[in-house]
Amino acid sequence: MTLPEPALRNPRVVIIGAGMTGILMTIKLREAGITDIRILEKASQLGGTWRENTYPGVACDIPSHMYTYSFEPNPDWSKQFADGAEIQQYFERVARKYGVSNSVQFNEAVVSSVYQRGKWTVKTSQHNSYEADFVINCTGILHHPALPDIQGLDSFRGAMFHTARWDHDVDLRGKRVGIIGTGSTAAQVIPEVAKLAGQLTVFQRTPQWLLPIPNRSLSERTKKRLRENPNRIRRRAARYQWMLQNLLTKAVTGHKPQNALFSAICKLYLRFGMRDPVLRAKLTPDYKVGCKRIIINTTLYPALQRNNVELVDCGIAAITPAGIRGQDGVEHELDVIVLSTGFHPTAYMRPMDMRGKNGLSIDEAWRHKVQTYRSVFMPGFPNNFLMLGPNTPIGNYSVIAMSEVQCDYILKVMQRWRRHDFDEIDVKPSAVAWFADYMKAGMGKTVWVGGCNSWYLDPDGEPILWPYTWPQWEKEMQEPNMADFTTTKFESSDIEEQAA
């Protein structure tokens, strides 16, 4: 006689963060039949990156029709590269359609997350406590603004703010504005501020390589055709995916023909897009194309050549009450300082107090090195997943596509729990060590070790990106290798005693 299989368990899940990945995880968990879900969001609104960043010119550098959930194409993007407000509206619309919005508990920042024998206890800033079988950290990559270590930072008498905390009450028209930084965000901000400011001074530490792809508007006729035939959207997205997979991603991961192509394009654009030879020399990087994230932009060079814009590349000695003093001794008097100085890329779910087995804190676990297995699992923190963890970013590819692959991988692990295969799953330290070695083995061929400092590098100077191709990553994430994990089944009496 064959005994019936036990019914699938319905785990209690806490999702931390209601940005792009939190919305995705909620939708996919429900589709899989998992309904006991708490979504905790620190802010009063969902959206993550696109809620936080509202600076002038904010836009995505991934083509719009590729930067969507695979199950929710959008025929109504207004530009080839959508602006931040439009992307925020897209995520809000998807969240409403799939009933995510009404399920989010807003203004609940997670204070602590503590594990004990198959259960996580999550406490929030609202003094609420939630018990979960699984915790999924959907806290994003670049969301903790980094302030520059500059003498006198707090002494400035004018308005000063980070691009991720843009102060829209400050009127820039006719003002003397200083922008510190020339990275991806600054490349979008500078042209917009230059139109308003009386005088704009840009303080550059490191020049950047620019790829000149114009952000064309999409006509109403194009949008109408896409609405009438969704296959057109899929074909358009597939073209972008092919180009990124076979050209840009390969260019930064060790494929010489593709790298030579992009190097030639970026260098020619600098040569012919920057007429002033003195300014061109200041803007010429001394590292390989792609070592830092390639900036897709056609508006920065023209903006830097405006009569009301000055580029300062001598370095900053100090911020003073009146402005910024360069290392050449010249003081630039300013009314407003904008900090386009990036983010802390390896903060992830911190600063919450997260503790795994035997009270192990995440700060202690990562004291020497931020390491994971497959970017998702952290040893010593069972039944806990990290979305978009280290070695997830893949050569200018869409983080939505990355999240969808990780989501499927996590669901396959959780499905085994639902079938009663285990109560606790933890990754083996040996698997984490193997994954670290695997990453190192691929990094030597990439351009990220090409002699520059960037947010791609951890404190040890090692890239936190995926050094291989997108198809390889997708293939390796198809199925969890259970030999890399330790699984435990608790006696039912132990679980009942713990619950009591």
C-alpha positions as CSV (number, residue, x, y, z in Angstrom):
1,M,0.0,0.0,0.0
2,T,1.4,3.4,-1.0
3,L,1.0,6.1,1.6
4,P,-0.2,9.5,0.4
5,E,2.3,12.2,0.2
6,P,2.0,14.9,3.0
7,A,0.3,18.1,1.9
8,L,2.6,20.9,0.9
9,R,3.4,23.3,3.8
10,N,2.6,27.0,3.4
11,P,5.6,28.8,4.9
12,R,5.5,32.1,6.7
13,V,7.7,34.5,4.6
14,V,9.0,37.9,5.5
15,I,10.1,40.0,2.5
16,I,12.3,43.0,3.5
17,G,11.9,45.8,1.0
18,A,9.1,46.7,-1.5
19,G,11.3,47.8,-4.5
20,M,11.6,46.0,-7.8
21,T,12.7,42.6,-6.2
22,G,10.2,42.8,-3.3
23,I,7.3,43.3,-5.7
24,L,8.6,40.4,-7.9
25,M,9.1,38.0,-5.0
26,T,5.6,38.7,-3.7
27,I,4.0,38.0,-7.1
28,K,6.0,34.8,-7.7
29,L,5.5,33.4,-4.2
30,R,1.7,33.8,-4.5
31,E,1.7,32.2,-7.9
32,A,3.5,29.2,-6.3
33,G,0.8,28.9,-3.7
34,I,2.6,30.6,-0.9
35,T,0.2,33.1,0.7
36,D,1.5,33.8,4.3
37,I,3.7,36.8,3.3
38,R,4.7,39.9,5.2
39,I,6.2,42.7,3.1
40,L,8.1,45.2,5.3
41,E,9.1,48.6,3.7
42,K,11.1,51.3,5.6
43,A,9.6,54.1,3.5
44,S,6.0,55.3,3.0
45,Q,6.0,54.3,-0.6
46,L,7.2,51.3,-2.7
47,G,9.6,51.6,-5.5
48,G,13.1,51.3,-4.1
49,T,15.8,52.9,-6.3
50,W,13.3,54.8,-8.4
51,R,11.5,56.2,-5.3
52,E,14.7,57.3,-3.7
53,N,16.4,58.9,-6.7
54,T,14.5,61.9,-8.0
55,Y,17.3,64.1,-9.2
56,P,17.0,66.0,-12.5
57,G,17.8,63.8,-15.4
58,V,17.4,60.5,-13.5
59,A,17.0,57.6,-16.0
60,C,17.8,54.0,-16.5
61,D,20.8,53.0,-18.7
62,I,19.1,49.7,-19.7
63,P,16.8,49.9,-22.7
64,S,13.2,50.4,-21.5
65,H,11.6,47.4,-23.1
66,M,14.2,45.2,-21.5
67,Y,13.9,46.8,-18.1
68,T,10.5,45.2,-17.3
69,Y,9.2,42.1,-15.7
70,S,9.1,39.3,-18.3
71,F,5.4,38.7,-17.5
72,E,4.4,42.4,-17.6
73,P,5.7,44.1,-20.8
74,N,5.1,47.8,-21.2
75,P,4.2,49.2,-24.6
76,D,4.0,52.8,-23.4
77,W,7.6,53.7,-22.5
78,S,8.1,57.2,-23.8
79,K,11.9,56.9,-24.4
80,Q,14.4,54.3,-25.4
81,F,15.9,54.7,-21.8
82,A,13.0,55.5,-19.4
83,D,13.3,58.2,-16.9
84,G,13.0,57.6,-13.2
85,A,9.5,58.9,-12.7
86,E,8.2,56.7,-15.5
87,I,9.8,53.6,-14.1
88,Q,8.4,54.4,-10.6
89,Q,4.9,54.6,-12.2
90,Y,5.5,51.3,-13.9
91,F,6.3,49.5,-10.6
92,E,3.4,51.2,-8.9
93,R,1.1,50.0,-11.6
94,V,2.4,46.4,-11.5
95,A,2.1,46.4,-7.7
96,R,-1.5,47.5,-7.9
97,K,-2.4,45.1,-10.6
98,Y,-1.1,42.1,-8.7
99,G,-2.4,43.2,-5.3
100,V,1.0,43.9,-3.8
101,S,0.4,47.5,-2.8
102,N,-2.3,46.7,-0.3
103,S,-0.1,44.0,1.3
104,V,2.9,46.2,2.1
105,Q,3.4,47.4,5.6
106,F,4.9,50.8,5.1
107,N,7.1,52.8,7.5
108,E,8.4,49.6,9.0
109,A,12.1,49.5,8.9
110,V,13.5,46.2,10.1
111,V,15.5,46.7,13.3
112,S,16.5,43.1,13.9
113,S,16.2,39.6,12.4
114,V,17.2,36.7,14.6
115,Y,17.2,33.0,13.8
116,Q,16.6,30.0,16.1
117,R,15.9,26.4,15.1
118,G,14.0,26.9,11.9
119,K,12.4,30.2,12.7
120,W,13.3,33.8,12.2
121,T,12.0,36.6,14.5
122,V,11.8,39.9,12.7
123,K,11.3,43.1,14.7
124,T,10.6,46.5,13.2
125,S,10.8,50.2,14.0
126,Q,7.1,50.1,14.8
127,H,7.8,47.7,17.7
128,N,6.1,44.9,15.8
129,S,7.5,41.3,15.8
130,Y,6.9,38.8,13.1
131,E,7.9,35.1,13.0
132,A,8.9,33.6,9.7
133,D,10.1,30.3,8.2
134,F,12.0,32.2,5.6
135,V,13.3,35.7,5.3
136,I,14.0,37.2,1.8
137,N,16.2,40.4,1.8
138,C,15.0,42.5,-1.2
139,T,17.0,45.5,0.0
140,G,18.7,46.4,-3.2
141,I,22.3,47.2,-4.0
142,L,22.8,51.0,-4.2
143,H,20.6,52.5,-1.6
144,H,22.9,53.7,1.2
145,P,24.4,57.1,0.0
146,A,28.1,57.5,0.5
147,L,29.3,60.9,1.8
148,P,32.8,62.0,0.8
149,D,35.6,62.0,3.3
150,I,36.4,65.7,2.8
151,Q,37.7,68.1,5.4
152,G,35.0,70.7,6.4
153,L,32.1,68.7,5.0
154,D,29.7,70.1,7.7
155,S,31.0,73.7,7.5
156,F,29.3,74.8,4.3
157,R,26.8,77.6,4.9
158,G,24.8,77.1,1.7
159,A,22.5,74.2,0.7
160,M,24.2,70.8,0.4
161,F,22.6,67.4,-0.4
162,H,23.3,64.0,-2.0
163,T,21.8,63.2,-5.4
164,A,19.8,60.4,-3.7
165,R,18.3,62.9,-1.3
166,W,17.6,65.7,-3.7
167,D,16.2,68.8,-2.1
168,H,13.6,70.0,-4.6
169,D,12.9,73.1,-2.4
170,V,16.3,74.5,-3.4
171,D,15.9,76.7,-6.5
172,L,19.1,76.4,-8.6
173,R,18.2,79.1,-11.1
174,G,21.0,81.6,-11.4
175,K,22.9,80.1,-8.5
176,R,26.5,79.1,-8.2
177,V,26.4,75.3,-8.0
178,G,29.1,72.8,-7.4
179,I,28.7,69.1,-8.2
180,I,31.2,66.7,-6.7
181,G,31.6,63.6,-8.9
182,T,31.4,62.6,-12.6
183,G,30.0,59.1,-12.4
184,S,26.8,57.7,-13.9
185,T,24.5,59.8,-11.8
186,A,26.5,63.0,-12.3
187,A,26.5,62.5,-16.1
188,Q,22.7,62.7,-15.9
189,V,22.6,65.6,-13.4
190,I,25.2,67.9,-14.8
191,P,23.4,68.7,-18.2
192,E,20.2,69.5,-16.4
193,V,21.8,71.7,-13.7
194,A,23.9,73.5,-16.3
195,K,20.6,74.7,-17.9
196,L,19.6,76.4,-14.6
197,A,22.7,77.4,-12.8
198,G,24.3,80.8,-13.2
199,Q,27.7,79.1,-12.8
200,L,28.3,75.3,-12.5
201,T,31.6,74.0,-11.2
202,V,32.1,70.2,-11.6
203,F,34.7,68.6,-9.4
204,Q,36.1,65.5,-11.0
205,R,38.3,62.9,-9.3
206,T,38.4,60.4,-12.1
207,P,37.3,60.8,-15.7
208,Q,34.8,58.3,-17.3
209,W,34.4,56.6,-20.6
210,L,31.1,57.5,-22.3
211,L,29.2,55.4,-24.9
212,P,27.2,57.7,-27.2
213,I,23.8,56.1,-27.5
214,P,21.1,58.8,-27.8
215,N,18.0,58.6,-25.7
216,R,15.4,58.9,-28.4
217,S,11.7,59.5,-27.8
218,L,9.3,56.8,-28.9
219,S,6.5,58.1,-31.1
220,E,2.8,57.6,-30.4
221,R,2.7,55.5,-33.6
222,T,5.4,53.2,-32.2
223,K,3.6,52.8,-28.9
224,K,0.3,52.1,-30.7
225,R,2.0,49.3,-32.8
226,L,3.5,47.8,-29.6
227,R,0.1,47.9,-27.9
228,E,-1.6,46.2,-30.8
229,N,1.0,43.5,-31.1
230,P,2.8,42.4,-27.9
231,N,5.1,40.2,-30.0
232,R,6.7,43.4,-31.2
233,I,7.7,44.2,-27.6
234,R,9.2,40.8,-27.1
235,R,11.2,41.1,-30.3
236,R,12.4,44.5,-29.4
237,A,13.4,43.3,-25.9
238,A,15.1,40.2,-27.5
239,R,17.2,42.5,-29.7
240,Y,18.4,44.5,-26.8
241,Q,19.2,41.3,-24.8
242,W,21.2,39.9,-27.8
243,M,23.2,43.1,-28.0
244,L,23.9,43.3,-24.3
245,Q,24.8,39.5,-24.1
246,N,26.9,39.3,-27.2
247,L,28.5,42.8,-27.3
248,L,28.6,44.9,-24.1
249,T,28.7,42.0,-21.5
250,K,31.3,40.2,-23.4
251,A,33.3,43.4,-23.9
252,V,33.8,43.6,-20.1
253,T,34.3,39.9,-19.4
254,G,37.4,39.2,-21.4
255,H,36.3,38.9,-25.1
256,K,38.8,41.0,-27.0
257,P,36.9,41.7,-30.3
258,Q,34.0,43.2,-28.4
259,N,36.2,45.1,-26.0
260,A,38.2,46.5,-28.9
261,L,34.9,47.7,-30.6
262,F,33.6,49.5,-27.5
263,S,37.1,51.0,-26.8
264,A,37.2,52.4,-30.3
265,I,33.7,53.9,-30.0
266,C,34.3,55.5,-26.6
267,K,37.7,56.9,-27.7
268,L,36.4,58.3,-30.9
269,Y,33.5,59.9,-29.2
270,L,35.8,61.6,-26.7
271,R,38.0,62.8,-29.6
272,F,35.3,64.2,-31.8
273,G,32.7,65.1,-29.1
274,M,35.1,67.2,-27.0
275,R,36.5,70.1,-29.2
276,D,38.6,71.8,-26.5
277,P,41.9,69.9,-26.3
278,V,42.6,71.0,-22.7
279,L,39.2,69.9,-21.6
280,R,39.6,66.6,-23.6
281,A,42.8,65.9,-21.8
282,K,41.1,66.4,-18.4
283,L,38.3,64.0,-19.5
284,T,40.6,61.2,-20.8
285,P,40.7,58.2,-18.5
286,D,44.0,56.3,-17.8
287,Y,42.2,52.9,-17.5
288,K,40.6,50.4,-19.8
289,V,37.2,51.0,-21.2
290,G,34.7,49.2,-19.0
291,C,36.9,49.1,-15.9
292,K,34.4,51.5,-14.4
293,R,30.7,51.1,-15.5
294,I,30.5,52.5,-19.0
295,I,28.3,55.6,-19.0
296,I,25.7,55.7,-21.8
297,N,25.3,59.4,-22.4
298,T,25.3,62.0,-25.2
299,T,24.5,65.1,-23.2
300,L,27.5,65.4,-20.7
301,Y,30.2,66.5,-23.2
302,P,28.0,69.3,-24.7
303,A,27.1,70.4,-21.1
304,L,30.8,70.6,-20.0
305,Q,31.5,72.8,-23.0
306,R,28.9,75.5,-22.0
307,N,30.2,78.9,-21.1
308,N,28.7,78.7,-17.6
309,V,30.4,75.3,-16.7
310,E,33.9,74.8,-15.3
311,L,35.6,71.4,-14.8
312,V,38.0,71.2,-11.9
313,D,40.2,68.1,-11.8
314,C,43.0,69.1,-9.3
315,G,41.3,67.4,-6.4
316,I,39.5,68.9,-3.4
317,A,41.4,70.1,-0.4
318,A,38.5,71.1,1.8
319,I,34.9,72.3,1.9
320,T,34.7,75.7,3.5
321,P,31.8,77.8,4.8
322,A,31.8,79.7,1.4
323,G,32.4,76.8,-1.0
324,I,35.1,74.4,-2.1
325,R,38.9,74.9,-2.0
326,G,40.8,72.9,-4.5
327,Q,44.2,71.3,-3.9
328,D,45.6,74.1,-6.1
329,G,44.6,76.6,-3.4
330,V,41.8,78.2,-5.4
331,E,38.5,78.6,-3.6
332,H,35.3,78.3,-5.5
333,E,32.5,80.3,-3.9
334,L,29.2,78.4,-4.1
335,D,25.6,78.7,-3.1
336,V,24.8,75.0,-3.5
337,I,26.8,71.8,-3.3
338,V,25.5,68.6,-4.8
339,L,27.2,65.4,-3.7
340,S,27.2,62.9,-6.6
341,T,29.4,60.6,-4.6
342,G,27.8,57.2,-5.0
343,F,26.7,54.6,-2.5
344,H,27.9,51.9,-0.2
345,P,27.6,48.9,-2.5
346,T,28.2,46.1,0.1
347,A,25.8,47.3,2.8
348,Y,22.9,45.2,1.5
349,M,20.4,44.5,4.3
350,R,22.4,46.4,6.9
351,P,22.3,48.3,9.3
352,M,19.7,45.9,10.7
353,D,20.9,43.6,13.5
354,M,20.8,40.3,11.7
355,R,21.8,37.2,13.7
356,G,22.0,33.6,12.5
357,K,22.9,30.3,14.1
358,N,24.6,30.6,17.5
359,G,24.0,34.3,17.6
360,L,26.3,35.0,14.6
361,S,25.8,38.6,13.5
362,I,26.0,39.6,9.9
363,D,28.6,42.3,10.8
364,E,30.8,39.7,12.4
365,A,30.3,37.2,9.5
366,W,31.3,39.8,7.0
367,R,33.9,41.5,9.1
368,H,36.8,40.4,6.9
369,K,35.0,39.8,3.6
370,V,31.4,40.0,2.2
371,Q,31.0,36.5,0.8
372,T,28.0,34.5,-0.3
373,Y,27.2,31.3,-2.2
374,R,25.7,32.0,-5.6
375,S,25.1,35.6,-4.4
376,V,22.0,34.3,-2.5
377,F,23.1,32.2,0.5
378,M,25.1,33.4,3.5
379,P,26.7,30.6,5.6
380,G,25.4,30.5,9.2
381,F,22.1,32.2,8.2
382,P,19.7,29.3,7.4
383,N,16.4,29.8,5.6
384,N,17.5,33.3,4.6
385,F,18.1,34.7,1.1
386,L,19.8,37.7,-0.3
387,M,18.5,39.1,-3.6
388,L,21.1,40.8,-5.9
389,G,24.0,39.9,-3.5
390,P,27.7,40.1,-4.4
391,N,28.6,38.8,-7.8
392,T,25.1,39.3,-9.1
393,P,25.7,42.5,-11.2
394,I,26.4,41.3,-14.8
395,G,28.1,43.6,-17.3
396,N,25.5,46.4,-17.8
397,Y,22.6,43.8,-17.8
398,S,19.1,44.3,-16.4
399,V,18.8,43.7,-12.7
400,I,15.1,42.7,-13.3
401,A,16.3,39.8,-15.4
402,M,18.8,38.8,-12.7
403,S,16.1,39.0,-10.0
404,E,13.8,36.8,-12.0
405,V,16.4,34.1,-12.3
406,Q,17.3,34.3,-8.6
407,C,13.6,34.2,-7.7
408,D,13.1,30.9,-9.6
409,Y,16.2,29.5,-7.9
410,I,14.9,30.4,-4.4
411,L,11.4,29.0,-5.1
412,K,13.0,25.7,-6.0
413,V,14.7,25.6,-2.6
414,M,11.5,26.6,-0.8
415,Q,9.5,24.0,-2.7
416,R,11.7,21.3,-1.1
417,W,10.9,22.7,2.4
418,R,7.2,22.6,1.4
419,R,7.5,18.9,0.6
420,H,9.0,18.3,4.1
421,D,12.5,17.5,2.7
422,F,14.0,19.6,5.5
423,D,13.1,22.3,8.1
424,E,16.5,24.1,7.9
425,I,18.8,24.7,5.0
426,D,22.3,26.3,5.3
427,V,25.1,26.5,2.8
428,K,28.3,24.7,3.5
429,P,31.4,26.9,4.1
430,S,33.2,24.7,1.6
431,A,30.7,25.7,-1.1
432,V,31.2,29.4,-0.2
433,A,34.9,28.9,-0.5
434,W,34.5,27.1,-3.8
435,F,32.3,29.9,-5.2
436,A,34.8,32.6,-4.1
437,D,37.6,30.7,-5.9
438,Y,35.4,30.3,-9.0
439,M,34.8,34.1,-9.0
440,K,38.5,34.8,-8.7
441,A,39.4,32.4,-11.5
442,G,37.2,34.4,-13.9
443,M,38.2,37.9,-12.8
444,G,41.6,37.9,-14.3
445,K,40.2,38.1,-17.8
446,T,37.8,41.0,-17.1
447,V,38.4,44.7,-17.5
448,W,37.3,45.4,-13.9
449,V,40.9,44.6,-12.9
450,G,42.1,47.1,-15.4
451,G,43.7,49.6,-13.0
452,C,40.8,51.8,-11.7
453,N,39.0,52.3,-8.5
454,S,35.2,51.9,-8.7
455,W,32.1,50.7,-6.7
456,Y,32.6,47.4,-8.5
457,L,35.5,46.7,-6.1
458,D,35.2,45.5,-2.5
459,P,37.6,46.9,0.2
460,D,40.2,44.3,-0.8
461,G,40.1,45.6,-4.4
462,E,38.3,42.5,-5.7
463,P,35.3,43.0,-8.1
464,I,31.9,42.1,-6.7
465,L,30.5,41.3,-10.2
466,W,29.9,38.1,-12.2
467,P,33.0,37.6,-14.4
468,Y,31.4,35.2,-16.9
469,T,28.6,35.6,-19.5
470,W,24.9,36.0,-18.9
471,P,24.0,32.6,-20.5
472,Q,26.5,30.8,-18.2
473,W,25.0,32.5,-15.1
474,E,21.5,31.7,-16.2
475,K,22.4,28.0,-16.8
476,E,24.2,27.6,-13.5
477,M,21.2,29.1,-11.6
478,Q,18.8,26.6,-13.2
479,E,18.8,24.1,-10.3
480,P,20.2,24.2,-6.8
481,N,23.0,21.8,-6.2
482,M,21.8,20.2,-2.9
483,A,25.2,18.7,-2.2
484,D,26.4,22.3,-1.4
485,F,23.9,22.5,1.5
486,T,23.4,21.1,4.9
487,T,19.8,20.3,5.6
488,T,18.2,19.5,8.9
489,K,14.8,18.0,9.9
490,F,13.6,18.8,13.4
491,E,11.5,16.5,15.5
492,S,7.9,17.8,15.5
493,S,8.0,17.9,19.3
494,D,10.9,20.3,19.1
495,I,9.1,22.6,16.8
496,E,5.9,22.5,18.9
497,E,7.9,23.2,22.0
498,Q,9.6,26.2,20.3
499,A,6.3,27.5,19.0
500,A,4.8,27.3,22.6
